[in-house]
Amino acid sequence: MRAKRADARRNEENLLDAAAAVFVESGVEAPIRDIAAKAGVGTATIYRHFPTRADLIVAVYRHQVESLAAAGPDLLADSPAPYAALARWVDLFVDFVVTKQGLATVLQSGDPCYDPLHAYFLERLEPVCARLLDAAAEAGEIRSGQDAYELMRGVGGLCAGGGKPRYDARHMVGLLVAGLRVAD
């Protein structure tokens, strides 16, 4: 299989980002024309890339997982300290979880095309989170021995309570991440 041109990859990423945004706003059953309008393309372009809605949903999910996985090493390289990279990555993870909640109905629909996605999510993101935790622990910024899976589950649980009046999931996740810090 031939690699896609850079402009074709960018166009597909733009389309997937637009689809994710529409899914959060309107749910996964949103009209394809809404996604096309947000992406600035025609509906035929979407169907050419993703013949079925399930293909589009799987691609959005995988794209977001890959973006989040790539962000970890980049943040670690560019942040002033490992804890800052961890905190920023967790913030991006919150954004992902919010989008994932928009996909929850179809992801739990029993359709076998979605079955591998949870394992894919863990396979790609748990090691990234673990590396960020380890780097922050090695720098003496957080207590050592933190478990990436537990942290990711904790963030997911805190985000699940969102959407309620007077509940700010991002604030609660911030408190969770701050609680990892070593006391001065």
ZIMOMO-V138635 format. One record per run of one state. SS is the DSSP state (2 for helix, 1 for strand, 0 for the rest). FROM is the first residue (numbers start at 1). TO is the last residue. If there is no record, write none. Layout:
ss=SS from=FROM to=TO
ss=SS from=FROM to=TO
This chain:
ss=0 from=1 to=5
ss=2 from=6 to=26
ss=0 from=27 to=31
ss=2 from=32 to=39
ss=0 from=40 to=42
ss=2 from=43 to=49
ss=0 from=50 to=52
ss=2 from=53 to=78
ss=0 from=79 to=81
ss=2 from=82 to=107
ss=0 from=108 to=111
ss=2 from=112 to=114
ss=0 from=115 to=115
ss=2 from=116 to=138
ss=0 from=139 to=141
ss=1 from=142 to=142
ss=0 from=143 to=147
ss=2 from=148 to=160
ss=0 from=161 to=168
ss=2 from=169 to=178
ss=0 from=179 to=180
ss=1 from=181 to=181
ss=0 from=182 to=184
